[in-house]
């Protein structure tokens, strides 16, 4: 599509950007430091952010820097499977055949974690995405699954990732045992105006753009005004704007082209 028209060597604003080319902010670095503390404490953590705020990107950056000989990262993407489904996915990720009943699932999981730590000398880090979709009754069983030595040790670190309402759910009185044991609470905010401009320029450079100014200042301001600094929204608007610019054969993208792109997005 527009890749050849604008002279990109790869498609810009794509979610499959190599880890080493990710746009890393001060918030990402602070989160990485807190996640390092979480692993050191062998604890429980919660990461929240609005839809498209870049939670997965920040975690990709952190996980890429972990020593694979010391940590075993398990990413669970579908919490709607229920506890039994999550237990089965955990065992599958650890290359164990899951038994049928939930009590046996829990026993085998705990044995698998112990073997991983004691025999293979690798510590589990479990990431549960979309954790705001977990039922409120799931948090305490997850805590107990990883608790060892009368709660003085752990069989793994657990990070729940979800929308802001996840933090609200954990403040309910029924979840106090889990909430009080959190070693990490972090909310990833959207980008501000300057970071949004830096984000766009970074992605253009990562896509091999060598030309002059591509987005005018007014166009960039309009992108920020519409997206409120949410990276996924920025990606959508920029890609649609590039497509509109190619169709209109524009080498410089002005605010009018951004407005056209936004109208197209809202229509569809």
Secondary structure by P-SEA (a helix, b strand, c coil): cccccccccccccccccccccccccaaaaaaaaaaaaaaaacccbbbbbcccccaaaaaaaaaaacccccbbbbbbccccccaaaaaaaaaaaacccccccaaaaaaaaaaaaaaaaccccbbbbbbbcccccccccaaaaaaaaacccccccccbbbbbbbccaaaaaaacccaaaaaaaccbbbbbbcccaaaaaaaaaaaaaaacccccccccaaaaaaaaaaacccaaaaaaaaaaaaaaaaaaccccccaaaaaaaaaaaaac
